[in-house]
Amino acid sequence: MADTPELSQDATAEEIVAAVEEDTQRHLEQATLPDGTVTVDAAEARELVASFRRVRDTQRGRYAASITELPADALRIANAIAVIGEGVTPDERRHLLEDLVDLQAFVPDAPASLRPPPSSTGSEPAATADPLLESIRWRQAALMAYAMGHASVVGDHNAIRDRWTAIGDARSAIDLVNKYRESQAGGFAALTAWLIGAPIGFGLAVIAGTARPSIAAIIALGIGWLGAPYLGAGVGLFEAKVEGSAIRRSHPTLVGRLEVVVGLGVVALVPVIAGIVVTVLATRLGLP
């Protein structure tokens, strides 16, 4: 079974969207996710999570482990983690998400030893990974997309496609997904902000009498729009780093406001300032 949807070159937008949604659902079905039909009370949930963590610690560093090592059915453990996750601190919720990511590596018929292939040296292509390894990576991506409310499993897989996540190393995979998503969101926000802010800056420069309408300025600002995603991605990466910092946990309100100020300041003000500067500069250089 392919890992990504196969589409003809003349597929319509509706067909592409439907294929992506179908692919996302397929990967979600393959992952071990909490299921509301399985009931686990709070006391049992705490014991199951504690037992799973003990087992997980014995399997650290492995890329696949047998489900027979688990203290209970994998689905029951996933539900126990979900029960524990209600009303806990953000730090503990993060640990529970790591538990769920690690749980994806427990599969039937896991080999005694399974290692990722060596990385490409540049002159030689990377070796093909064991299909089981790739299926586990898709399960991990599906779980993170589900738990974080992301629309696409493919996006989360893209974030971790250059690494293999061993049991016990889930935090690194989660950090990569957060950075990827923040970068994407920042890039899209910057594209939109540039379409609004740059014309405002252009108009302000003309209205203030410091510049005249210039085709060269419009072209330059249009080229600048192509670079806006990089600006937004930088802001997104900054916010992702702040989210994972110790100061964010100790001063959440202050840091949250700082993120808003920095994010809005950079994404919203930079295109306005660019519109003013580029228009004035084009006028002073005598460009048409």
VOPAGU-2260 file (C-alpha; in pm, 1 decimal, decimal comma):
REM VOPAGU-2260
SITE   aa  ch    i         X         Y         Z
SITE  MET   A    0       0,0       0,0       0,0
SITE  ALA   A    1     139,6     340,6     -93,8
SITE  ASP   A    2     222,6     593,2     175,4
SITE  THR   A    3      93,1     890,0     -22,7
SITE  PRO   A    4    -212,5     919,6    -249,8
SITE  GLU   A    5    -163,7     834,9    -617,3
SITE  LEU   A    6    -332,6    1084,4    -848,2
SITE  SER   A    7    -341,1    1135,2   -1221,2
SITE  GLN   A    8    -183,4    1450,8   -1361,2
SITE  ASP   A    9    -524,1    1589,2   -1459,7
SITE  ALA   A   10    -683,4    1536,0   -1116,0
SITE  THR   A   11    -919,7    1815,6   -1012,1
SITE  ALA   A   12    -884,1    2015,8    -690,8
SITE  GLU   A   13   -1179,6    1828,0    -541,5
SITE  GLU   A   14   -1016,0    1493,1    -623,4
SITE  ILE   A   15    -687,9    1602,5    -465,8
SITE  VAL   A   16    -862,0    1716,1    -146,5
SITE  ALA   A   17   -1062,9    1394,5    -129,6
SITE  ALA   A   18    -749,6    1183,8    -182,2
SITE  VAL   A   19    -561,2    1367,6      93,1
SITE  GLU   A   20    -853,4    1326,6     332,9
SITE  GLU   A   21    -876,6     955,7     248,1
SITE  ASP   A   22    -501,0     914,7     297,8
SITE  THR   A   23    -517,7    1095,2     631,2
SITE  GLN   A   24    -800,3     870,5     747,6
SITE  ARG   A   25    -610,1     559,1     643,1
SITE  HIS   A   26    -305,9     654,4     850,5
SITE  LEU   A   27    -526,5     745,6    1145,6
SITE  GLU   A   28    -685,8     400,4    1129,2
SITE  GLN   A   29    -343,2     236,4    1137,4
SITE  ALA   A   30    -227,8     431,0    1443,8
SITE  THR   A   31    -310,0     337,6    1803,0
SITE  LEU   A   32    -542,6     619,8    1910,0
SITE  PRO   A   33    -768,9     665,3    2212,1
SITE  ASP   A   34   -1111,3     514,7    2150,2
SITE  GLY   A   35   -1411,9     642,0    2342,1
SITE  THR   A   36   -1578,9     301,6    2324,0
SITE  VAL   A   37   -1321,2     157,4    2565,9
SITE  THR   A   38   -1390,8     258,9    2926,5
SITE  VAL   A   39   -1102,7     299,6    3172,0
SITE  ASP   A   40   -1157,3     450,9    3516,5
SITE  ALA   A   41    -909,8     697,6    3666,8
SITE  ALA   A   42    -745,3     452,4    3909,2
SITE  GLU   A   43    -689,9     188,9    3641,0
SITE  ALA   A   44    -569,6     457,1    3399,9
SITE  ARG   A   45    -298,9     575,1    3639,8
SITE  GLU   A   46    -178,7     219,0    3695,7
SITE  LEU   A   47    -175,9     141,0    3323,9
SITE  VAL   A   48      19,9     455,9    3240,1
SITE  ALA   A   49     272,4     386,2    3515,9
SITE  SER   A   50     309,5      26,1    3395,6
SITE  PHE   A   51     350,7     136,2    3034,4
SITE  ARG   A   52     620,5     384,6    3128,8
SITE  ARG   A   53     812,9     110,4    3308,0
SITE  VAL   A   54     793,3    -106,8    2997,5
SITE  ARG   A   55     883,0     186,8    2773,1
SITE  ASP   A   56    1195,4     251,1    2980,9
SITE  THR   A   57    1313,1    -107,2    2921,3
SITE  GLN   A   58    1272,0     -56,9    2545,3
SITE  ARG   A   59    1442,0     284,0    2513,7
SITE  GLY   A   60    1655,6     322,1    2203,7
SITE  ARG   A   61    1471,0      55,2    2006,5
SITE  TYR   A   62    1279,7     152,1    1694,2
SITE  ALA   A   63    1017,9    -120,4    1727,1
SITE  ALA   A   64     902,9    -340,3    2014,6
SITE  SER   A   65     653,4    -622,2    2038,8
SITE  ILE   A   66     303,8    -550,4    2168,2
SITE  THR   A   67     344,9    -858,8    2383,7
SITE  GLU   A   68     571,8    -647,8    2605,3
SITE  LEU   A   69     282,8    -416,3    2690,8
SITE  PRO   A   70     105,3    -452,9    3027,2
SITE  ALA   A   71    -234,7    -444,8    2853,3
SITE  ASP   A   72    -395,3    -406,8    2514,0
SITE  ALA   A   73    -244,2    -108,5    2328,5
SITE  LEU   A   74    -585,2      50,5    2274,1
SITE  ARG   A   75    -661,1      26,5    2645,5
SITE  ILE   A   76    -330,3     198,4    2725,5
SITE  ALA   A   77    -409,2     475,0    2474,7
SITE  ASN   A   78    -743,4     531,5    2646,3
SITE  ALA   A   79    -575,9     533,6    2986,3
SITE  ILE   A   80    -339,4     805,8    2865,4
SITE  ALA   A   81    -636,9    1006,7    2737,1
SITE  VAL   A   82    -816,5     972,0    3073,6
SITE  ILE   A   83    -507,7    1090,6    3263,0
SITE  GLY   A   84    -477,6    1384,7    3023,9
SITE  GLU   A   85    -795,7    1549,7    3148,5
SITE  GLY   A   86    -723,6    1840,7    3381,3
SITE  VAL   A   87    -345,4    1801,2    3404,2
SITE  THR   A   88     -72,3    2063,5    3369,9
SITE  PRO   A   89      73,2    2145,4    3026,4
SITE  ASP   A   90     398,3    1973,2    3123,7
SITE  GLU   A   91     223,7    1650,1    3217,8
SITE  ARG   A   92      10,0    1669,3    2905,4
SITE  ARG   A   93     331,6    1690,3    2704,7
SITE  HIS   A   94     463,1    1377,6    2879,1
SITE  LEU   A   95     139,0    1196,1    2797,9
SITE  LEU   A   96     170,8    1293,7    2432,4
SITE  GLU   A   97     521,8    1149,4    2437,3
SITE  ASP   A   98     374,5     828,8    2580,9
SITE  LEU   A   99     129,1     805,8    2292,4
SITE  VAL   A  100     404,3     863,8    2035,0
SITE  ASP   A  101     617,7     592,1    2194,2
SITE  LEU   A  102     317,8     357,0    2200,1
SITE  GLN   A  103     309,7     363,3    1817,9
SITE  ALA   A  104     638,9     170,6    1807,6
SITE  PHE   A  105     481,8    -131,2    1980,6
SITE  VAL   A  106     366,9    -352,0    1695,3
SITE  PRO   A  107     288,3    -720,2    1627,6
SITE  ASP   A  108     575,9    -941,5    1521,0
SITE  ALA   A  109     846,3    -683,7    1588,4
SITE  PRO   A  110    1194,6    -821,3    1503,4
SITE  ALA   A  111    1446,8    -858,8    1783,5
SITE  SER   A  112    1668,3    -596,5    1621,9
SITE  LEU   A  113    1556,5    -326,4    1380,9
SITE  ARG   A  114    1776,3     -30,9    1290,7
SITE  PRO   A  115    1730,4     251,6    1040,9
SITE  PRO   A  116    1950,9     241,4     732,0
SITE  PRO   A  117    2264,6     460,6     731,6
SITE  SER   A  118    2220,8     815,1     605,9
SITE  SER   A  119    2320,6     908,8     253,3
SITE  THR   A  120    2687,5    1006,5     216,0
SITE  GLY   A  121    2614,7    1241,5     -71,8
SITE  SER   A  122    2773,0    1027,0    -342,8
SITE  GLU   A  123    2543,3     733,1    -268,3
SITE  PRO   A  124    2164,8     742,5    -222,7
SITE  ALA   A  125    2025,4     653,8     116,4
SITE  ALA   A  126    1943,0     286,6     162,9
SITE  THR   A  127    1578,1     184,1     164,5
SITE  ALA   A  128    1434,3     157,3     513,2
SITE  ASP   A  129    1250,3    -147,6     639,5
SITE  PRO   A  130     877,7    -106,9     559,4
SITE  LEU   A  131     798,1    -159,8     927,2
SITE  LEU   A  132    1009,4     140,7    1022,4
SITE  GLU   A  133     828,1     359,6     772,6
SITE  SER   A  134     487,4     232,5     887,3
SITE  ILE   A  135     578,3     323,1    1246,5
SITE  ARG   A  136     682,8     671,6    1137,5
SITE  TRP   A  137     346,1     716,5     967,8
SITE  ARG   A  138     172,6     593,3    1285,1
SITE  GLN   A  139     367,7     848,4    1488,8
SITE  ALA   A  140     276,3    1125,7    1245,8
SITE  ALA   A  141     -90,4    1022,5    1252,3
SITE  LEU   A  142     -94,6    1020,3    1630,8
SITE  MET   A  143      58,7    1368,1    1654,0
SITE  ALA   A  144    -182,4    1505,2    1393,9
SITE  TYR   A  145    -473,3    1355,7    1588,0
SITE  ALA   A  146    -353,9    1472,0    1930,6
SITE  MET   A  147    -260,8    1824,3    1819,6
SITE  GLY   A  148    -568,3    1875,0    1602,8
SITE  HIS   A  149    -380,0    1906,8    1274,0
SITE  ALA   A  150    -575,2    1866,0     952,9
SITE  SER   A  151    -314,7    1662,2     767,0
SITE  VAL   A  152    -111,2    1359,7     870,1
SITE  VAL   A  153     113,7    1425,3     570,5
SITE  GLY   A  154     222,3    1758,7     715,9
SITE  ASP   A  155     335,2    1600,3    1040,8
SITE  HIS   A  156     508,0    1323,2     847,8
SITE  ASN   A  157     693,7    1586,4     645,1
SITE  ALA   A  158     818,5    1734,9     970,7
SITE  ILE   A  159     979,5    1408,7    1082,9
SITE  ARG   A  160    1057,2    1245,6     748,9
SITE  ASP   A  161    1434,2    1305,6     783,7
SITE  ARG   A  162    1466,8    1126,7    1116,6
SITE  TRP   A  163    1371,6     802,0    1286,8
SITE  THR   A  164    1220,2     830,5    1632,2
SITE  ALA   A  165    1337,3     567,3    1875,3
SITE  ILE   A  166    1131,3     469,4    2177,0
SITE  GLY   A  167    1200,3     726,6    2447,7
SITE  ASP   A  168    1287,5    1000,3    2195,6
SITE  ALA   A  169     933,8    1119,7    2127,4
SITE  ARG   A  170     998,7    1472,3    2254,3
SITE  SER   A  171    1236,7    1543,1    1965,2
SITE  ALA   A  172     973,9    1436,1    1712,0
SITE  ILE   A  173     707,9    1652,1    1879,6
SITE  ASP   A  174     944,7    1950,6    1876,9
SITE  LEU   A  175    1005,4    1903,7    1504,5
SITE  VAL   A  176     632,2    1893,8    1433,9
SITE  ASN   A  177     572,1    2206,6    1642,2
SITE  LYS   A  178     849,3    2392,8    1459,5
SITE  TYR   A  179     717,8    2279,5    1122,8
SITE  ARG   A  180     360,7    2383,2    1201,2
SITE  GLU   A  181     461,4    2718,6    1353,0
SITE  SER   A  182     681,2    2786,6    1051,3
SITE  GLN   A  183     397,8    2703,7     812,7
SITE  ALA   A  184     144,9    2915,6    1001,3
SITE  GLY   A  185     387,3    3207,8    1018,0
SITE  GLY   A  186     459,1    3181,1     646,7
SITE  PHE   A  187      91,9    3190,8     548,4
SITE  ALA   A  188      26,7    3479,9     788,3
SITE  ALA   A  189     317,0    3677,9     643,5
SITE  LEU   A  190     192,4    3625,5     286,8
SITE  THR   A  191    -146,5    3767,3     380,0
SITE  ALA   A  192      -0,3    4051,3     585,8
SITE  TRP   A  193     228,4    4155,2     299,8
SITE  LEU   A  194     -64,9    4184,2      58,6
SITE  ILE   A  195    -227,2    4427,6     302,4
SITE  GLY   A  196      68,7    4603,8     464,6
SITE  ALA   A  197     287,0    4675,7     159,5
SITE  PRO   A  198      10,2    4865,3     -28,1
SITE  ILE   A  199     -64,8    5059,7     291,8
SITE  GLY   A  200     301,6    5162,1     317,6
SITE  PHE   A  201     305,2    5251,5     -52,3
SITE  GLY   A  202      -6,0    5467,9      -8,5
SITE  LEU   A  203     123,7    5637,3     307,2
SITE  ALA   A  204     445,3    5739,2     132,2
SITE  VAL   A  205     251,6    5888,2    -158,9
SITE  ILE   A  206      -9,8    6063,2      58,1
SITE  ALA   A  207     258,9    6210,6     282,2
SITE  GLY   A  208     421,8    6367,4     -23,4
SITE  THR   A  209     756,1    6197,6      32,5
SITE  ALA   A  210     720,5    5981,8    -275,5
SITE  ARG   A  211     527,3    5947,1    -599,1
SITE  PRO   A  212     355,7    5640,8    -744,1
SITE  SER   A  213     619,8    5416,5    -894,6
SITE  ILE   A  214     592,1    5103,0   -1107,5
SITE  ALA   A  215     941,0    5002,3    -994,2
SITE  ALA   A  216     830,5    5019,0    -631,7
SITE  ILE   A  217     527,3    4803,2    -704,6
SITE  ILE   A  218     745,5    4544,0    -877,2
SITE  ALA   A  219     996,3    4545,8    -590,5
SITE  LEU   A  220     719,1    4500,7    -334,5
SITE  GLY   A  221     579,0    4215,6    -545,2
SITE  ILE   A  222     917,8    4045,0    -534,6
SITE  GLY   A  223     927,9    4109,9    -159,8
SITE  TRP   A  224     597,4    3924,6    -126,8
SITE  LEU   A  225     771,0    3612,5    -256,9
SITE  GLY   A  226    1009,8    3635,4      36,9
SITE  ALA   A  227     737,7    3697,3     295,1
SITE  PRO   A  228     700,7    3325,4     381,1
SITE  TYR   A  229    1062,7    3319,7     500,2
SITE  LEU   A  230     990,9    3615,0     726,5
SITE  GLY   A  231     684,4    3442,4     868,1
SITE  ALA   A  232     868,3    3112,4     901,5
SITE  GLY   A  233    1134,2    3286,0    1109,3
SITE  VAL   A  234     867,9    3426,4    1339,8
SITE  GLY   A  235     705,6    3082,9    1364,6
SITE  LEU   A  236    1035,1    2917,6    1459,1
SITE  PHE   A  237    1093,3    3184,5    1723,8
SITE  GLU   A  238     750,2    3119,8    1873,3
SITE  ALA   A  239     804,6    2743,1    1864,3
SITE  LYS   A  240    1131,6    2785,3    2051,4
SITE  VAL   A  241     967,4    3009,3    2308,8
SITE  GLU   A  242     682,9    2760,5    2355,7
SITE  GLY   A  243     929,0    2492,0    2453,8
SITE  SER   A  244    1138,0    2711,3    2683,8
SITE  ALA   A  245    1150,8    2705,0    3062,5
SITE  ILE   A  246    1054,0    3073,8    3083,7
SITE  ARG   A  247     729,1    2995,4    2896,4
SITE  ARG   A  248     634,0    2752,3    3171,3
SITE  SER   A  249     733,1    2983,5    3456,5
SITE  HIS   A  250     581,8    3306,0    3312,8
SITE  PRO   A  251     311,5    3193,3    3066,9
SITE  THR   A  252     112,8    3518,6    3061,5
SITE  LEU   A  253     415,2    3744,8    3011,7
SITE  VAL   A  254     569,3    3524,4    2745,0
SITE  GLY   A  255     234,0    3484,3    2570,1
SITE  ARG   A  256     203,4    3861,5    2538,2
SITE  LEU   A  257     562,2    3884,8    2417,9
SITE  GLU   A  258     486,9    3631,5    2146,1
SITE  VAL   A  259     187,1    3834,8    2029,6
SITE  VAL   A  260     386,3    4160,2    2024,8
SITE  VAL   A  261     680,3    4008,6    1838,2
SITE  GLY   A  262     461,7    3812,3    1598,6
SITE  LEU   A  263     231,3    4099,5    1508,7
SITE  GLY   A  264     515,9    4350,1    1510,5
SITE  VAL   A  265     728,7    4161,6    1264,0
SITE  VAL   A  266     458,7    4014,6    1040,9
SITE  ALA   A  267     236,2    4325,4    1029,0
SITE  LEU   A  268     480,0    4617,2    1051,1
SITE  VAL   A  269     760,7    4494,7     826,5
SITE  PRO   A  270     551,3    4505,5     505,5
SITE  VAL   A  271     420,7    4854,0     593,0
SITE  ILE   A  272     772,5    4980,9     655,8
SITE  ALA   A  273     895,0    4806,1     340,2
SITE  GLY   A  274     617,3    4972,8     139,3
SITE  ILE   A  275     721,7    5318,1     264,9
SITE  VAL   A  276    1097,5    5267,5     226,3
SITE  VAL   A  277    1082,5    5107,5    -117,7
SITE  THR   A  278     846,1    5374,5    -255,5
SITE  VAL   A  279    1056,3    5662,4    -120,3
SITE  LEU   A  280    1376,6    5501,7    -245,5
SITE  ALA   A  281    1231,8    5447,0    -593,4
SITE  THR   A  282    1129,5    5815,3    -607,9
SITE  ARG   A  283    1471,0    5943,2    -497,4
SITE  LEU   A  284    1645,3    5722,1    -752,3
SITE  GLY   A  285    1414,6    5856,5   -1022,2
SITE  LEU   A  286    1282,4    5516,2   -1114,0
SITE  PRO   A  287     962,0    5503,5   -1319,3
